[in-house]
Amino acid sequence: MPPKPTKKTVNRSVLPEDDDAYVRLPDVLRVYPVSETTWWEGVAAGRFPRPTKLSTRVSAWQVRQIRALLQARAEEVQSKR
């Protein structure tokens, strides 16, 4: 059995091309690899974008919000180098 990877890989191809499309939390966490708890704490604290309620039990984020978050994070990491 191969060893488990130590770092999560970021797969941005999960996001649809259309910036107006919506993605659910599992897809968000594939491109922004944090735990679900960390994500929701970040939403509550304002670090991550708030979701749009599509129905009573369904929350989703616009692809443009997630791309903006990824871009801001990349710029933050770049500025620290």
C-alpha positions as CSV (number, residue, x, y, z in Angstrom):
1,M,0.0,0.0,0.0
2,P,1.5,3.4,-1.0
3,P,2.0,6.0,1.7
4,K,-0.6,8.7,2.2
5,P,0.4,12.0,0.6
6,T,1.4,14.7,3.2
7,K,0.0,17.6,1.2
8,K,-3.3,18.0,-0.4
9,T,-3.1,18.8,-4.1
10,V,-5.1,21.7,-5.4
11,N,-7.1,20.8,-8.4
12,R,-8.5,24.0,-9.9
13,S,-10.1,22.1,-12.8
14,V,-13.0,21.2,-10.5
15,L,-14.3,24.7,-11.0
16,P,-16.6,25.3,-14.0
17,E,-15.5,27.7,-16.6
18,D,-18.6,29.9,-16.1
19,D,-17.9,32.5,-13.3
20,D,-21.7,32.7,-12.7
21,A,-22.0,29.0,-11.9
22,Y,-22.4,27.7,-8.4
23,V,-20.4,25.1,-6.6
24,R,-21.2,23.2,-3.4
25,L,-18.8,22.9,-0.4
26,P,-17.1,19.6,-1.4
27,D,-15.9,21.2,-4.7
28,V,-14.8,24.4,-2.8
29,L,-12.8,22.3,-0.4
30,R,-11.1,20.5,-3.3
31,V,-9.6,23.8,-4.6
32,Y,-9.2,25.4,-1.2
33,P,-8.0,22.5,1.0
34,V,-9.1,23.2,4.6
35,S,-11.4,21.3,6.8
36,E,-15.1,21.8,6.7
37,T,-15.0,23.2,10.2
38,T,-12.2,25.7,9.3
39,W,-14.2,26.7,6.2
40,W,-17.3,27.5,8.2
41,E,-15.4,29.3,10.9
42,G,-13.7,31.4,8.1
43,V,-17.2,32.2,6.7
44,A,-18.4,33.3,10.1
45,A,-15.3,35.4,10.6
46,G,-15.5,37.0,7.2
47,R,-12.3,35.5,5.8
48,F,-14.2,33.4,3.3
49,P,-17.2,34.4,1.2
50,R,-20.7,33.7,2.4
51,P,-22.7,31.2,0.5
52,T,-25.9,31.8,-1.4
53,K,-28.8,29.7,-0.2
54,L,-30.3,27.9,-3.2
55,S,-32.9,26.1,-1.1
56,T,-33.6,25.4,2.6
57,R,-30.8,22.9,2.9
58,V,-28.5,23.8,0.0
59,S,-25.8,26.4,0.1
60,A,-23.4,27.2,-2.8
61,W,-20.8,29.7,-3.8
62,Q,-20.4,31.5,-7.1
63,V,-17.3,30.4,-9.0
64,R,-16.2,34.0,-9.2
65,Q,-16.1,34.3,-5.4
66,I,-13.9,31.2,-5.1
67,R,-11.6,32.4,-7.9
68,A,-11.2,35.7,-6.2
69,L,-10.4,34.0,-2.9
70,L,-7.8,31.8,-4.6
71,Q,-6.3,34.9,-6.3
72,A,-6.1,36.8,-3.0
73,R,-4.5,33.9,-1.3
74,A,-1.9,33.5,-4.1
75,E,-1.1,37.2,-3.9
76,E,-0.7,37.0,-0.1
77,V,1.7,34.1,-0.4
78,Q,3.6,35.8,-3.1
79,S,4.0,39.0,-1.1
80,K,5.5,37.0,1.8
81,R,8.3,35.7,-0.3
